[in-house]
Amino acid sequence: MIRAAILGASGYVGGELMRLLAAHPGIDVARAFGASAAGKPVPAFHPHLSLAYGDWAFDAWDESLLDGCDLVFAALPHGESQKLVDAIGDRKFVDLGADFRLDTAEEYELWYGEKHERPDLLSSFVYGLPEFRRADIAAANRVAAPGCYPTAASLALKPLVEAGVIETKGVIVDAASGVSGAGRIPSHGTIYGAVEGNFKAYGLLKHRHTAEMQMVTGAEVIFTPHLAPMSRGILATCYARATGPSDPLAILAEAYAAEPFVYVGQTPPETKWASGSNAAFLTARYDQRTNMVVAIAAIDNLGKGAAGQMIQCANIMLGLDETAGLPIAGVYP
């Protein structure tokens, strides 16, 4: 069995990693680090994991505790992974933070507003979207897993860009996320009283995930995220000017025909379909009246948008069955 350490295990993504790995046939959780939760029992933060980790307590960070670990997952705020790469060493490393997703330190500084402290390591990370970078991930020691919004938007748009059926200027991504995407530390905008019965846009024109969408798709993107009154899920509705009549649904179906976690169908997808799974549901249409293409993707922001995708990458890196430990069926209703 592969022994894994999780950094940021007390958060929502950390809890989802622990949940999925509890049933993984080839990877065991060996260490669960939680800075603010150090010494506290896992069920105090993740009561749903009581049967799997009932006698566990979160570890305080100590790099010596990585001894015997083969794999490290990091679900930390941006800026933190840069400080830990040296301690992780040559272990397999899957990072969900934004530190090593972008191609250059300049892009990171532009979108995150702070200097990148380890630009020398950027080239050592592979962007971890398996549907587009599977061979590179298989050969990598370090993977930077994508953000949740870019995963949904890129799955919907990239095959259409590559097929040449949409213009690459002025692509619109209009997406909504569940509240768990904001993390478990509450703020005025994410408490129940602010979210229940409400729907709002935020991060107008400058949301950080725009950079990833543009990097992956090769298109100029204007992205507007929204906060939806639900716990988990992302629905990305993407609009682009068509280069001419086409069948974008058929293009997506062909692009993902062999992908184990992507379903392309006629019915507009819903976030509930993907809940608790690593699945992505897509559809697309060409509108002759406006000469526009609309492409829609639904994922679980904690699944394919975070923990599930991290495990999918780890499976590929380790030469395991890519689908190991990852549900393809959502929880409904």
N, C-alpha and C positions, 0 to 999 in steps of 0.2 A: 504493500500500500504506500502511496505517496503521502507524506506528512506535510500538511499545509499550515501556515500561520496567517491569521487575518488581522490586519491593522485597521482600526476603526470598527471593531466588531460590535460595539454597543449601539451603533446607528442603525437606521432602517436597512441600508444596503448590507451592512455587516450581518444583521440578523437574517436577511434573505440568503446570504452566502452560507451561513450556518445551517439554515433550514434545508437548502438544496444539497449541501454536502453531507448532511446526516443520512441521506439515502444514496450517496454516490458509491459505486462499487469499487472505485480505484483510488479515491482521495479521502483521507481522514483529516479532520481538524485537529491539529496538535496544540496550537496556541491561539487564544483569542484576546487580542490586546484592545484595551479601551481606556483612553487617558483619563477622562473624568469619572469613569466607572471602575477604575482599578480597585481590586479587592472586593468588589460587590458581586453578588451572585448573578449569573446570567439570567435566571428567571425573573429577576427584579426588573430587567429591561425588556426581556423577550419571554413573557410567560408562556407563549405558544410553543416554546422550545423546551419546556420543563421535562418532558419525558426523554428527550434526546440529550439534554445537557443540564439536568436538574442539580447535579452536584458540582457544577463548574463555577468558577469565579473568573472575572476578567483579570488579565495580567496588566501590570504597569510595564511601560516600554523598557526593555533591557535587551540590548542586541545579543547578549549571551544566551537568551532564551530561544533564539533562532537555531541554536545548535540542534542538529538532528532533523531540521525542517528542509524539505526539498523545494518547496514552493511558497511564495508569499503573495497574498492578495492585499492590496491597499485600497481602502475606501475612505480617503481622507480629504479635507479641504485643499484647494489648490495652494501650492507653495510648500506643502509639507513633504511630499515625496522627494523633492530635491534634496532635502536634508538627510534622507534615509537610504539613498541608493548605495552609498559606500558600505553601510552596515549590512545591507542585503547581499552584497557581493555578487557571486556568480550563480546564486540560486535562480530558478525560474521565477519571474516577477511579472504579475499582472496588475497594473496600476489604473484605477478608475479616475484619479485626479487629472486635472488639465495640464499638469506640468510638462508632459512630454508628448502631447497630442499634436501640436502644431509643428510645422516644418522648421521655423526659425525663431530665434529669441526675440527678434524684432516684432514678429506677429504676436507673440505671447505678450510682450510689453504693451503693444498697441491695444489689445483687447482686454488684458487683465490689469493694466495700469501699474505694473510693477516690474522691476528688472528680473530677468531670469538668471538665477545664480549658477546654473549648471548647463550652459549652452554646449559645453563639450560632450554632453551625454545625449543630446537630442537625436543624433543619428543612430544611437544604439537601441532605440525603441522603434517598434513597428506599430503602426496604427491598427487597432484590433477589431476591424469589422470583417469577420470571416468570409462573408459572401463576396468580398472584393479583394481580400488580402490573404487568402487561406495559405498559399504556398509560402509567403513571407513569414506568416505567423508560425508555421511549422518549423521554420529554420531559426526562429528567434529565441533569444533568452529573456528579452524584455519586451512587453507589449503594453501599449497605452490604449486602454479600452475607451471607446467613444462615449460622448455624452448621450443622454437619452433622446433629446430632440434631434440631434444630428443623425442618430441611427434611423429614426423613423423617416426623416426627410430624405436622407441619402438613399435608403432602400426604394423610396417612391420615385426619386428623380434620376439617379445615376444611369440606369439602363436607357432612359429616354434621351438623356444627353448623348450617351454613347451611340445611340441609334440615329442621332441627328434629326429627330422629329420635333424638338423644341428649340426655341431660341435660348441662348445662354445669358442674355441680358434681361434684367428686370423680372427674374423669377420670384414669385411670392410664396412664402411658406407661412401659413396661418395655423398655429398649433396650440393645443390645450393639454395641460398636464394635471394629474392628481396632486394633492397637497404633499404627499410623501416625497415628491421631488425636491421640496424645499428643506428636507432633513427633519430630524425629530426635535431639534431645539425650537421651541415656539417663538413666534414674533407676532407683532400686532396684526400683520396681514395674513397669518396662517392659523390663528386660533379659531375655534369653532364659530364664535359669534361673528367673525369677519368673513368666513368662507361659506357657511351654510346659506343656501338660497342665493348665492352670489356668483358672478362670473366676471372676471376682469382681465384686461390686458396689462402687460408690464414690460419693462425693458425695451421701450420703443426705439427702434433704429440702431441700437447699440448692444443688443444682447450678445454675450460672449460666444454662444454657440454658433453664431453666424459664421465665424471664421472657419469652423470645422466643416460646415455645410458647403462653403465655397471651395475649401481645399479638396473635399472628397468628390463633389459633383463637377467641379470645373465651371460652375455657373455663378453669375452675379446674383446674389440673393438678398432680398429684403425680408426679414423674419420678424414676426410678431407673436410672442408667446402669450398664452392666457392661463390663468389659474382657474380650474374647474372645481366644483364642490363634490369631489370624489377622492377616495384615498389613494388610488393608484390607477395608472393608465395614461397613455398619450395618444391623441388623435391629431395627425398632421395632414392638413389639406393644402396641397401645393398647386399653384397655378402658373402656367407658362404659355407664352405665345407660340403657336405651332409654326413649323416651317412649311407646312402643307398638310393635306389630309393624311391621316394615319390611323392605325389601330393600336393605341398605346397599351390597351389591356393585353393584347396578344404579345406585344413586346415584353411586357413584364412577365407574362406567363412563360415565355420561352427562356427569359433570363434566369428565372428561379425554378425551372422545372426540376432540377436535381437537388435543390436546397431542402434540407430536412426541417427547417424551422420557418419557411416562408410559404404562405398560401396566397395565391392570386385567384380572385373570384369576381363574379359579376356584382354581387351584393355589396353595397357600401359597408365597410367594416365598422365594428363597434369595439370600444375599449374593453368591454366586459368579456368579449371572446378570448382575449389574451390574458386575462387576469390570472396570476399565479403560474404562468407558463413562460417559456422562452420563444413563443411563437410571434410571428409578424403577419398581419393580414393586410393585403393590398388590393386596390382596384384602381382603374383609370378610365377616362373617357376623352374622346375628341369631340369638340363642339363646332360644327360647321358654321353655325350662325356667327360666332365671334372669332373663329379661327384660334380657339384656345384649347389647351389640354389641362385637365384636372386629374391629379393623382393623389390618392389617399392611402395613408398607412396607419394602422392601429397596433400598438404594442403595450406591454406592461412596462412602465418606466423602471420598476425594480427588477424585472425579468430580463427581457432582451435589451432593455435600456440600461442595465447595470449588472446585477449579480449573475444573471443567467448568461449574459454575453461574456462576462469574465471567466466563468467556468467553461463555456464553449471554447474560448481561446486557450485556456489551460489544457483542456483535453487535446486540442490540436498540437500544442507545444510539446506535450508529453507522449504523443503517439498513441493516445487512448482513443476509444470510440468517441467521435465528436459529440454524439448525443448522450453520452453517459451522464446520468444523474439529472438530466434536464427534461422536464415535462413538455410535451408538444400539445397537450390539451389544457385549456383554461378551466377555471372554476366558475360555473354558471348555474343559477343566477347569483 
